[in-house]
Amino acid sequence: MNIKAFLLVSILLLIFSTPGYAGLFGDEEIKWSQVPANVQQTIQEHAQGGEIEKIETETDNNLKIYEATVKKPDGTEVEIKVNENGTLVELDTD
């Protein structure tokens, strides 16, 4: 591989591996403080006292979806998906 091609590939990898571009290629992990209040409320209502372990965002039909992974007090894990309007989209128990 010549040096110009190597540098180009290296620069592109560096650019697209930064957090700002993470959302372009799938789920992006965010902090609880970045979740809108109406979405937080819906997640907490369905968490049933569980610990929120991770929050990710994705886009579905131009609507932002927040996916929370919650560990309930009995040890089971729940995935709660809520759209940006605060509406429950999916509740998946493992």
N, C-alpha and C positions, 0 to 999 in steps of 0.2 A: 504494500500500500504506500503510495507516495505521501510525502509530508503534508501537502495541502489537504488531501482527503482525510488524513488522520486528524488534523487540526479541526477541520469542519465537523467531523463526527464527534470529536471530543467536546467541542463547544456546544453542539446541539444537545448532547447528552447532559451536559451541565445545566443548560437552560431549562430543559424539560423535566429535570429531576428536582427542581425547586418547588417549594410548597405552593406557589402561585399558580403553577400549571397542573398540580395534582388533580384538581377537579375536572380537567379536560378528559381524563382517561379513566374515570370511574369515581368511586367513593372518595371523599376527602374527610379525614378526621378533623374535628373541631373541638373547641372547649365549650363547656356548659355555658359560660358567660356569653358566647356568641349565638346561643339559641334564643330566638324571640320568646317573649314572655308567654304568649298564647300557646306556643308549641311546648314550652317547659311545663305549663299547667296540664296539658293533655298527657304528656309523658308521665308526670308524677301521679296523675289519677290512675293510670294503668300499671304503674310500677309496683303498687301495693306494698310500699315500705321497702322495696328492694334497693340495692346499691347500683347506681348507674355507672357502669364500667367504661363505656365508650359511646361517643356520639359521632356519627358520620352523616355527610350530606351527599345527595345524588340528585340529578335532575331527571324528571320523568314527564314527558309531554310539556316541556317548558315550565314545569312547576317544581319548586325545590322540595325535596323529601328529606326529612330528618329521621335517621334510624338510630335508636338507642338500644344498646345491649345492656340488659339489667340482670343482676343476680339477686333472686328473691331470697328471703330469710330461710326458706327450706332448702336452698342450694340449687334450685332449678334456674335455668337461664331463659330469659324472655327477650325477644326482639320486638320493639315497638316502632312502627313507622307512622309518622305524622307529617301531613303536608304543611306548607308554609302558612296556611290559613288556620292551623290548629286542629284540623280534622283528622281523626284516626283513620289511617289507610289500611294498616295490617297489624295484627297481633299474633306473633308466632311463638309458641312455647315448645321448648325442646324436651 
